[in-house]
């Protein structure tokens, strides 16, 4: 599956995208995996500040953390945007 990073998440991960060679996992497990790899995003996941889009659909409409992701899926992660 392909993970795409946007906004401040590019600075945190030091990449725009990465490929995970995993057959399947739930979004909750993906959050845990990425939090271990990139500890700076863990708090944003805990506060539900990162918008997660799975194959073009917001994950909150696809089953939330229980949404099953499979090989070939595209997951886009958007960091919170500040305004002023």
C-alpha positions as CSV (number, residue, x, y, z in Angstrom):
1,X,0.0,0.0,0.0
2,X,1.1,3.5,-0.7
3,X,1.2,6.2,2.1
4,X,1.2,9.8,0.9
5,X,2.2,12.6,3.3
6,X,1.1,16.2,3.1
7,X,1.8,19.4,4.9
8,X,3.9,19.2,8.0
9,X,3.9,15.4,7.8
10,X,6.5,15.7,5.1
11,X,8.9,17.4,7.5
12,X,8.2,14.8,10.2
13,X,8.7,11.8,8.0
14,X,11.3,13.4,5.7
15,X,9.4,11.9,2.7
16,X,6.4,12.6,0.5
17,X,5.4,8.9,0.2
18,X,6.4,5.4,1.1
19,X,5.3,1.9,0.2
20,X,4.4,-0.5,3.0
21,X,4.8,-4.1,1.9
22,X,1.9,-5.4,4.0
23,X,-0.9,-7.6,2.8
24,X,-3.5,-6.0,5.1
25,X,-4.0,-4.2,8.4
26,X,-6.6,-1.9,10.0
27,X,-6.2,1.8,10.2
28,X,-5.8,1.6,13.9
29,X,-2.8,-0.7,13.4
30,X,-1.4,1.6,10.7
31,X,-1.6,4.5,13.2
32,X,0.4,2.5,15.7
33,X,3.0,1.4,13.1
34,X,3.5,5.0,11.9
35,X,3.6,6.3,15.5
36,X,6.5,3.9,16.2
37,X,8.4,4.9,13.1
38,X,7.7,8.7,13.5
39,X,7.1,9.4,17.2
40,X,6.4,13.1,16.5
41,X,3.0,12.2,14.8
42,X,1.8,10.0,17.6
43,X,0.2,12.9,19.5
44,X,-1.6,14.1,16.4
45,X,-3.0,10.6,15.9
46,X,-4.1,10.5,19.6
47,X,-5.8,13.9,19.2
48,X,-7.4,12.8,15.9
49,X,-5.8,15.8,14.1
50,X,-4.5,13.9,11.1
51,X,-7.0,13.5,8.3
52,X,-6.8,10.1,6.7
53,X,-8.1,9.5,3.2
54,X,-8.3,5.9,1.9
55,X,-8.6,5.5,-1.9
56,X,-10.2,9.0,-2.0
57,X,-12.7,8.6,0.9
58,X,-12.3,9.9,4.4
59,X,-11.8,7.0,6.7
60,X,-14.3,8.2,9.2
61,X,-17.0,7.2,6.6
62,X,-15.4,3.8,5.9
63,X,-15.4,2.3,9.4
64,X,-12.9,4.5,11.3
65,X,-10.0,2.7,12.9
66,X,-11.5,-0.7,12.1
67,X,-11.3,0.0,8.3
68,X,-9.3,-2.8,6.7
69,X,-6.5,-1.7,4.4
70,X,-5.2,-4.0,1.7
71,X,-2.2,-4.2,-0.6
72,X,-2.7,-1.7,-3.5
73,X,-4.6,0.8,-1.4
74,X,-3.6,4.5,-1.4
75,X,-3.7,6.2,2.0
76,X,-3.2,10.0,2.2
77,X,-2.4,11.7,5.5
78,X,-3.0,15.4,5.9
79,X,-1.6,17.3,8.9
80,X,-3.6,19.9,10.7
81,X,-3.6,23.3,9.1
82,X,-3.2,26.4,11.2
83,X,-4.7,29.7,10.3
84,X,-4.3,33.2,11.4
